[in-house]
Amino acid sequence: MAIWHWMYDNPDAATAELKDAVIRISKDIWDRYYAPVFGARDVILLSIYSHIIHSFLYVPDYPIGHLIAFQIKEQMKEAGNIGSEFERMARMGRIAPDLWMMKAAGSPVSADALVEAAEHALKIVKQ
């Protein structure tokens, strides 16, 4: 999102300026969120993903997709029979995403299932 903000703030920027901005932004994000975990600073790995520029704003939807996938996976585990559970979910047809999630997994799209799983994993690790 920071790259898109930069592009809107700099509509006349040349390609080289965009490249420099993307590298700077990726380093900033890496240093803030990933460096404390991996112990390496100024990594530009995040800047190589061309879809950020090429495919507009779909990249921010990735986390939502991961939340949905996790909720569905948890529902599949609870149901026990993956085949019939998948069929039940797939038969709902075209309905609004939150309504689909309510019917498929019993709750709207949310980070709650992921947070609960993380809390459960921490309890196991602390034992």
N, C-alpha and C positions, 0 to 999 in steps of 0.2 A: 504494500500500500504506500510505503514511503516513496517508492520509485514513481508511482503514479502521481502522488502529490508533487514530486519534483518536476515531472513532465508538465503538469498543469501550471506550475509556477514558472516554468521556463519553456514556453511554447515555441520559441525560435531557436532553441539549442541545436547545435550541430551534433552529429552522431558521436563524435569523439567526446563531447561534453556529457552526453548521456552515458556513454561507457564509463567515464570517470566517476560520474555520480552513482551509477549502479555499483561499481566496485567499492566506493566509499560507504554507501549505505549497507552493502552486504557485510563489510568489515565491522561496521558499527553494530549491526544486529548480531553478528557472530560473537563479537566481544562481549555484548550484553548478556546473551542467553546461552551460548554454546561454550565459550572459552572457560567459564567456571567449571564446566563438566569435563571437557576434553583437555584442558590445560594448554591449549594453543591459541594465540591471539592473531588477529589480522588475517584470518583465513578468508579467501575469496570464493570458496566453494558455492555459496548461495548465489553468487552473481552469474553462474554459468547457465542457469535455467532460462532459455529463451522464451518459454511460454509466458513468462511474466510480462513481456512486451508484446509478443506476437498474438497471444490469444486473449487479450483484454483482461477483464477482471474475473475470470473463472478461477484463478489460482486461490483467492481467498475462500472459495467454497470447499477446498480440500479438507479443512478441519471439520466442517459439517458432515462431509462424506465419511470421515473416520468415526465421528460420533455415531452416525446412523449404522455403519458397519458393525461397530462394537455392540450397540444395542441389539441388533439382529443376531449377532453371534451368541450373545448371552441368552436371548430368547430360544435360539436353537438348542443350546445346552439344556435349558430348563425343560423344553418340550420332549427331548429324548429321541423322537423320531424325525430326523432331519428332512427326509423325503416328504412326509405328509405335512410337516410344518412349512416347508418351502412352498408346497402346492397351495396351502391355505393362504399364505401371504401373497403369492403371485396372482391369485384369482380375484383380488380386490379391484383390479382395474385402475383406471385413471381417477384418482382422487387427490385432494390436497395433501402435501407431504406430512403435515402434523397429524391429520386424520388417519393417513395410512399408517404412520408410526403407532398411533394409539391402538389401531386395530391389529397391527402386526406384532408389536412388542409390549403393549399395555401402557405406554407413556409417550408423551410428545418428544420430539428431538431435544435432547438434553445431555449435558455432561455428567448428570447424576450417576448413571451406571458406571462410567469410567472412574469417577471419584470414589464410588463405593468399592470398585475393584482395587483401586490403588490403596485405599485404607485397609482392605482385607490383606493385600500383599504385604503391606508394612507390618501388620500384626503378626503375620507368619515369619517375617524376617527378624522381628524383635524377640521371637520365642527362643 
